[in-house]
Amino acid sequence: MTGKIQQIADAVKQCKTVMITSHEGPDGDAIGASLGLAAFLKAIGKDVTVHLADPVPELYRFLPGSDLVTPDIPDQDFDLAFVLDIGEFRRTGSKFCAFTRFNQLINLDHHLTCEEFGHINLIDEKAAATGLLVWRIAKACGFRADYNTAVCLYVAILTDTGSFRYSNANREAFESAGELLEQGGLNAWNIAEKLYESQPRKRIELLALALPTLEFVREGKVASITVLLEMYEKTGAGAELTDGFVNYPRSVAGVDVSIFFRQLEERRFKVGFRSKGTVNVATLARAFGGGGHHNASGGMVDGTLEEVKKIVYGAVDAVQW
């Protein structure tokens, strides 16, 4: 890993123009790592563009640089392109998938099942967040975090460790968070207040409709929650406001696996899985064309809600517990 980090740091030092992207439906790590990398690169004099196929969720729009994220790709060449937290290259979206005007592609990820599509692939499933890989590179360049870089990378770590509650919250996560807090002059409470104490009202209204769908199977070891298209229409909420919904069933005593059924189209559902550690849900997700981590993954299933539940519950029943 050290050799690859130095290789990337050398490429960063030599480049002038950089493109950064991450996955569709970006979460806190995708946003935080992308904007943190952009802030670091801008601070050392690079020309940076951040492209995301989907808008920055409302929850993360307080982060510096979020207003500069573009759904378009400029008509220019780039020395470097960074793809962050992606798992599968196709998740960058159609525009970036078709884009080839870069000299070198760097893939940073911590998904166990990540494809190696880059010229350099820095994939470390032991890293708690992709934001930590960005921080390793910044430090290898001799960079001391400014506020903009620090707050973005801190949010990446904070959100992907569940505020340091998940099993991936290792020593590096705590130590790096401390470094970012100190170097960037961050106020931990102010950040937590923005993330957890300033939720849009429509998110809570959407959650209020979703919670009654809570369902338990396999003698209470598996629980699910569902969001349907009609719920978005009723509340005015968008899909980005469902981030974290999958954790509510997992928080119930006795539940080992949580499932989130999120309707995308009339006969298509995104299925998210979370585990407390007993079950490797990345294996489950692969059966549905997806992937992820041991304790967090997702995939797609076609059919009515009843058909999708039957398929997914059947796959869960077939797992060796």
Secondary structure, DSSP 4 states (H G I P E B T S, - for coil): -HHHHHHHHHHHHH-SEEEEE--SS--HHHHHHHHHHHHHHHHTT-EEEEE-SSPPPGGGTTSTTGGG-BSS--SS-EEEEEEES-SSGGGG-HHHHT---EEEEEEEE--TT----SSEEEE-TTSS-HHHHHHHHHHHTTPPP-HHHHHHHHHHHHHHTTTTTSTT--HHHHHHHHHHHHHHT--HHHHHHHHHS---HHHHHHHHHHGGG-EEEGGGTEEEEEE-HHHHHHH---GGGGTTTTHHHHTSTT--EEEEEEEEETTEEEEEEEESSSS-HHHHHHTTT-EE-SSEEEEEEES-HHHHHHHHHHHHHTS--
